Amino acid sequence: MKVPFLDLKLVNDVTKSEMSTAFNRVIESGWYIQGKELEAFESEFSAYCKTEYCIGVGTGLDAIHLLLVAYGIGPGDEVIVPSNTFIATWLAVSRTGATPVAVEPDLQTYNISAESIEAAITPSTAAIIPVHLYGQPADMGAINTIAKKYKLLVIEDAAQSQGALYRGQPTGGLGHSAATSFYPGKNLGALGDGGAILTNDSSIAKKVRELRNYGSPLKYQHDSLGYNSRLDEIQAAFLRVKLNVLDAANGSRKQIAQRYTEGLKGSNIITPFVPEWANPVWHLYVIRTADRDQLQKYLKENGIETLVHYPIPPHQQKCYTNEVTHTLPIAEKLATEVLSLPISPSMPMEHVDYVIDRILNFK
C-alpha cells in the first residue's frame, strides 16, 4: 500500500467544479488584482475568524512582516518568538531590523511556553509572536496576561490554525493582530502563495492596506515606503470556495487524529497532547520517538510517506548561526524526535489503520 503524506489533487477534487466556476468568473471579470473577489474573501474570512478586518497579502511571511512594520517595530527592538517553529516567524522579525529572541516550547504541546516568556523580556522587548503550531492554539490567556503586564504587542502566527479554537474563540482574533498563510498545504490552502492579516484595529488595517500596495492610499499617491504584496483575485476566488468546506475538512482531520491517538495508545510512541481549552484543527499530526530516523526509514520501506517538522531549528540555520550562539535544548531535542504522520481531509481510514499497524509492528 502507498500512503502519501498529502495528496493535494485529492484534497482539491472536492471543490474542483466550484473552483472552475470561480476561475471562469475571474477571467470574465477582466479584473485580476484588488477587486471584488478579494474584497468578498476578506469580508468572509474576517467574519469566520470573528475579527473586524482581514487584509489579503502575498504570503504568510509578508503578513507577519507587514504587521510588524505597521506597528513601528524595527532596529533596536526585540521580538519574542518560539524556538520551535518554521523559520518564517523569525525571518519576518529580521526583515524589520529587529532582533528575534527565542523562547523554548512546552514539551507537552510543543507551543511556546508561556511560563518561560517572562524571563526573556528586556527593556527592548516590543512584541510576542506566539505560533499556533501544528494547528493547536498556544496558551493565549497566559501570554496575553504577560503582555499586558509589560505593555507588549501580541501578534499571532496563525498560519497553521485556520478554524482552531482557544476557549471557544477562533485563532486570529486572540491578540492585537494576527497573520496567516494560504500556502497550498495549509488547512485553508490556495492554489499558490497567499496570506492575510487579521485585526480589530482600524488604524492597523488602514496602514497594512497601504503597505501591501506600494505605501499607497490612493493611486499614484505614496505616503510610506511600501511593498508589493497582494493576494491575487484568482486566489481569493479559490479561497472563497474552500472556506465553505473548511469546517468539514477540519472535521475529517479531527477524526483521523482521534484514530491515530486511539490506535497508538499503549505503544512507546508519544502522541500529541491537547489541553482541555484547545480545539485544534490538526494541520499536522506529530508523534515523538527517540527512534525517529529508524521509524521514518521503516515506514518509507512500507510505502508510507512521513515528514519532519522541523529537522533544523531556526537558531541552527546558517542565516542565524552568528546571531544565536547559545543552545536551545528543547527545540534541538524535538528536531531529532518529531515525525509528522500522513493526515489530510481526503485520507481514507484504511490508510490511517495501515499506518497504525505498521508503527505497532516496528521493532
N, C-alpha and C positions, 0 to 999 in steps of 0.2 A: 504493500500500500504506500502511496505517495501522499504526504501531508505537507502542503506548502505553508509557510509562515503566514502569509496574507495574499489572497488572490483578489486583486483589485478589480479584475474583469468581472468576477462573480459578484462582488460587492455592488458594482455599478450596473450590472444587468437588471437589478431590481427596479431601478428607475430609468432604464435606458430609453424607453418610449417618451417619458416626461422630459428627459434631458434633451432628446432630439427635438421635441416641440419648443423647448426653451432656446435651444441653439438657433432654430429657424426664426424664432421671434426676434432674437437679437440681430441676426443677419438682415432681416427685413426692415428693422427699425432704422438702419443706417447710422446708428449712434453707438459707439463702442467703448467710450471712456467717460466715467462720471455722468451717467444718465439715469433713466428711470429704474432699470434693474438694480443698480447699486443702491439707489435711494430706497427702493422697496425692501431689499435684503437688509439694509441697515435698520430699518424700522422693525422688520420681523424678528431679526436676531436680538435686538435690544429688548423687545417685548419678551422673548424667550428667556433671556438672562435677567429680566426684571431690572434693567438699567434705563436711564433716561436717553442715553446716546450710544450709538455704535458708529464708528468711522472705519470703513474698509481701507486697507493699505496693501502694499505689495507682498509682504511676508510677515511671519511671526517675529523674526528678528527686528524688522523695521518697526513693528508695533511697539516692542519694548523700548527701542531706541528713541522713537519719536515721542513717547510719553516722557521719558527722562529729559529730553530736550525741552518739551513743553513745560515741565516743572522747573526748568532752570538748573538742572543738575549738570555739573561739568568739572573741570580741573579743580583739585583741592578737596572735592567731595569724596566720601566713601559710601559705597552701597553694599549692604549685606546680601549675600547670595548663598544658595546651598552649595556645599562641596560636591554633592551627588546630584548632577543634573546634566542635561545636554548643554554643550558649550555656548549655544546662542544666548543663554541668560547672562553669561559673563561677557560675551562679545559686545552686547548692547551697552553695557556699562562702560567698557573700554572705549567704545566708539565716541563717547561723550568727553573722554579725557578724565573721567572719574575713575576711582580705584575699586575693583570688586574685592570684597572681604568675605572669605569663605567661612561658613558655619557648618559643622558636621550634622548629619541626619540622625533621626531617631532610628535605632536598629530594628524596631518593630515595623514602622510604617515606611521607612526609607525617605520620608519627607524631612525637611529642615526641622531640627529640634528647637522648639520654642524655648525650652529651658536653657539652651546654650546661646541664644541670641544676645541676651543682655550683656554677657561678658565680652562680646565683640564690639559693643558700642563705644565710640570715642567722640570727642567734640566735633570731629569732622564727618560723622555719620549723618547722611541725609535721608536715606531710604532703606527699606527692606523689600526684597523681591522673593516672596515665597513661591515655590513651584508646586503645583498640584500634580506630583509625579505619578506616572503610570495611570492617571485618571482618578486618583484618590485625593480628596481635599487635604491640604495642610491644616494644622490646628489654628484656624484664623482668629478664634476668640482670644486665645492666649497671645498670639502675635499682635493683634490689634491693641491689646491691653499694654503690652510693652511699648509699642509705637506711640500710643497716646501719652504714656509716662514721659517719653523722651522727645515728644513732638516730631516724630518721624513720619515720612510718607510710607504707605504700603501699596506696592504695585504687584498685583497678582500676575504670575505667569501661568495662564490657564490654557496653554497650547495643547495639553493632553486631556482636558477635563470638560469638554462641552457636554453639558447635561448633568454633571456631577452635583451633588447637594452636600452642603455643610449645615447641619442642624436644620434641614429642610429648606435652606436657601441656596439658589444656584451659585456656583462659582462664577466669577466675572463681576460680581457686584458686592464683594465682601471686603474690599479695601477701598483706597481712594480712587483707584482706577485699575484696569486690567488689560492685559494683552493676550491675544490668542492667535493660533495658526490654523490655516486651512490646507496645509500640505496634504497631498492625496491620501496618505496613510492615516491621517487623524480620524477621530470618530465622526467629525463633520469635515470631510475632505473634499476639496475642489478637484478639478482635473488639471491642475497646475499649481503654481505657488499662489499664496494669498494669506492675508492676515487681517486682524481687526483690533481696534481699541474700544473698550467699554468703559463708560464713566457716567457719573451723575453730575459732574461739574461742567456747566455750560461754557465757562471760560477755557477750560482744558479742551473741550470738544472743538471749540472755535479755533484754538491755536493749532491743534493737530490737523484740522482740515486745511489750514493754510500751509503747514509744514509739509504735508504729503504732496502738495501741489505747487512746488517751487516758492513756497512762502507767500502765496498769492491769495488774497481775499477776493479780489476782482481780477478779471482778465487783464494782463499786462500791467497790473499793479502788484509790486512785491514789497511786502512790509518786513520780511525777515529772510535770512539766508536759509531757504528751504531745501527740499529734496523732491525727487520724483518717485513716489511710492504710492501707487493707486491700484485698488482692486478692480480689475477689468470687468466690463459689463457681462462678458460671456461667463466668467467665473461666478459673478454674483447671481446670474440666472441659474447656473447649475446648483449653487449653494441653496437657493430658494427651494429648489426641488428636493434636495437632500435633507434640508431642515425639516421637511414634512414627515420624513421617516426616521429621524434621528432617535426619537424615544423608542421606537420599535427595535431599531438596530442595537441601541444600548441594552434593551431588554434581552436580546439574544446573547449579547456578550455576557450579561449577568448570569444567564442560565449555564453557559459554558464554564464560567469561573466557578460557579457552585459545583458543577460536575467534577471539575479538576480537584477542588478542595476536598470534596467528599471522597473521591476516588483515591487520593493520595494520603488520606488520613491514616495515621499509624505507621507510615513509612519514615525513612530517615531524611526525607525532603522537607525543607522549611517552606510552607505555603504562605501566601500573603495574609497579613493581619489587618483586620478592618475595625477601627474604633466604632463604638456604638453611635457616635454622632455623624459618621460618614456614610454617604451613599455613593460609592464610586461607580464609574462607567467603564472600567476595565479596558482602557486603551491598550494596556499590556497586562499579561498575567505572568508575574515574575516569581520564580522559585529560587531557593538558595541551597547550595550544597558545596561542601569542600571538594567534592569530586567533579566540579562543573565541567572542566575540559574533557574529562573522560566520558562523562554523561553526554555531552554535546556530540562528541565523536560517535558514540554508540547509537544515539538517536539518528544521526545522519546516515549511518550504515543501515538503519532500519527504515529509511525513507522519510524521516521526519525533519523538517527544517526548523531550526531554532535560531535566535539571535541573542546577542549580549548588549544590554542597555545599562551601562556603557563600559567598554573594555578599558578605556583610558580616562581617568578623571580629568576635569579641566586643568587642575593645577599641575598635572604631569604632562600636559601637551606642550610641544616645543614653543608655542607662542606665549606661554606663561611661565616657563621654567626660570626665567630671570627675575620674575616678579614675585613668585611664590616659592620661597626657599624652604619653608617648614613642611613637615609631613602632615597629612590628614588621614590618620589611620583607618577611620571608619569607611570613608569613601574608597580608600585603597583596598580594604578588605572586601567590600561589596563588589568592586570591579573584578575580583578573582572568583567570586562565588555566585553571582546572579546569572540567571538564564531565563529568557523570555520564551514561553511556550506558544505555539500557534493559537491565535484567537482572532476571530472576525465574525461579523453577523452572518456570513454565508457558510461558516464551517459546519459540516454535518456532525451530528453527535457520534456517529460511528468513528469518525476521525478522532474525536476527543477521547473516546473509550480506547482506541488503539494507542494513543499517546500515553494514557494512564497505564495500560497494560505493559507497554514497553518499559516505562520507567520502573514499574514494580518488579520487572524481571531483570533490571540492571544489576549486575554483580560488581 
